[in-house]
Amino acid sequence: MTYNGSDEFETEINVRVEGGNPPDLAIIPQPGLLQRVVGTGAVVAAPESVSANVDEFWSEDWKNYGTVGTTFYAAPLMASVKGWVWYSPTEFSENGYEVPTTWDEAHDAHPDHGGQRRLR
């Protein structure tokens, strides 16, 4: 096996696929890119053994990230969560804060937007 890592993977994978030279194996960092590459016809479905492994060790939601349409292509490898909002239940409880349930509520609670409490 020859490993070819790159900081420009998302660009390079598109160039390689469009040029008819897709890699034999790739770690696709996002579901949208997987969908695009699958749409070119350059990706084959995952073997049943991979699908069975994902069914056993991952949730259906995770399997869906590697599925395009009804075909399963890619097993989850890892997650890099960048879009979650974290809060301290203890701090909220101790200060009598209500936990926002929508983005608008969280936005409005922030002092920069007229709210009285500090959200970090």
DAQUITA-V826117 format. One record per helix or strand. SS is the DSSP state (a for helix, b for strand). FROM is the first residue (numbers start at 0). TO is the last residue. If there is no record, write none. Layout:
SS|FROM|TO, SS|FROM|TO
This chain:
a|8|17, a|30|37, a|47|56, a|59|64, b|66|67, b|70|71, a|88|94, a|102|108, b|109|109, a|110|112, b|116|116
